[in-house]
């Protein structure tokens, strides 16, 4: 059954009708000019369809070569199909598509686009994104230190080092997964890897998380350092040199971009030298020094009415320090090993072997993952364990579980009553969360406070031993430490189809890609789905093999019927935020057209990214087995994409710098829009019709009062940008 949603087309319904030989949609296009304000461009005004109309299910219709190439190439690279692509698939079907997919994954022309697509996929798949840095790092980096900037927030943080570091935190594991795969390793390495792609900034952060809890209100020894507020630069080599008079003195160089609002006085530019840490009361040691590294000078002292207010300074972490990705192996500290200091950037820049107190392994112990799934004394790492299963297996606990865990160490007595619903889940969950609880304290740090603090956080003394019990699905085994969690997770075999056993990890990754491709699940007992997952598993979990197999499968192309379609129909999905933005950016060779990746946007970029972020995006949610992949063209989606297309129009038609199209040659511009934006290459039967719709629209807008060629061509672009093939997947 093809479950076609008529609302996808709105004003383009007439053009859609062309598929069935109907009339063009000339009559629906027109109205006001693009920038005339208020009424929009008249493009969407004609959307008569929708209104609760539910079409009867249609019988399965095989997708044609054009539709599959348009969908798959867009998914994997964001690029538009060419006549040659279509010819290849028309001639050789799925095998032809596999050849193309290999090209898209490896050819230098496409590989950077594919890489971005997969890094985006991995960031969500491994749940490394979505935290609020200034809130969710208050545990790992401490309150009143690290990313906790107080009432002025990031307004008191200088330049873009902090924003870049936050991006680094989100990207690190996704880049790690991509790099593992690129170097030919099995994807199962994401379960056990102890090496990660890191920047200098990240190395500093990993170490800072392990530095003593010496925030301003702490007692005990604090790292002693000073801030010279004069604004004169002090080279870091002097600061790090015990023989220099500036040893452990950090400077207060102003940032490149001045702050908009500050409390006074900041003391910046005065002859003051403020001591931090040591025996200095109400100041922090490491915790506040780390703030200085990322461009924030904390108030001195940490009081309600300080002598010097917090303010932005030039970050010590350079852009290079926040983009110098390289492999870093993490390992346990050796006995008596001298730790690299988090502020020793010259040493960190060349370090590829990082001794750490906390074990970092797989996707489930990264700072990003632990910030996202913050735990506490009540949750006690249950969320951490549960999400790790949802990522790696696509499954979570059920009270029907018949397993009798090898050991129930860690089982909370309140949940332990045999026979209760609670017991069914918690008998496995509680011993499993011990993997984390025995090596990470409730702040996901290494402090393990022996006594309750006066601020109310409870005692969380270090357990005597490490490890936990993995009792889930087909596995029931004890693990010696957190690294065994991933190893055991990789052993779980699916039981849904005993005749065709497949490891859950293979199924889970295949399923996440199904959502990525179709915005809908594949049926896990569908023989075609299991075939693809098994090919992946039998290729030693070679990720490119999975991509090639799944994206050329009828599950994605709709080239033939599958049990999945029989059960769920085919979803024609909207292009979500990152898909739409990647398609526009990659096809028009204008990187990051939606301004989603700029660390600190300019005013114009901020407008664009605000609009772009209102377009529905991929996500995931707590406790959910399925990713969140909105597919409906809701009124919100329609309004947001219209605004985005209008915003982008000014960047690509008669733009002041680096324009893509000029209204002086509107005819060729329109033809190019049909090819690149709408995805109809020259030989496509829809090409001519689409070009004439755009041309009619161009002429209609041009004929209006106060119009111009620029306004008309921008409006034609908006129409192309809002066309069904640009805004949807699967047509
Ligand atoms: C279907 C499986 C399941 C059942 C049944 C279940 N739990 Fe849970 N429980 C979980 C999972 C999974 C988590 C962690 C979820 C999270 O934090 O995202 C959890 C978390 C908890 C927590 C920590 C909450 C917090 O964040 O502080 C408590 C307490 C708890 N469960 C008690 C119970 C009790 C009592 C029952 C029976 C009335 C029960 N649970 C039944 C799966 C279950």
Boltz pocket constraint, residues with backbone or C-beta under 6 A from the ligand:
constraints:
  - pocket:
      binder: B
      contacts: [[A, 378], [A, 379], [A, 380], [A, 382], [A, 383], [A, 386], [A, 396], [A, 397], [A, 398], [A, 399], [A, 414], [A, 415], [A, 421], [A, 422], [A, 423], [A, 424], [A, 425], [A, 426], [A, 429], [A, 622], [A, 623]]
      max_distance: 6.0
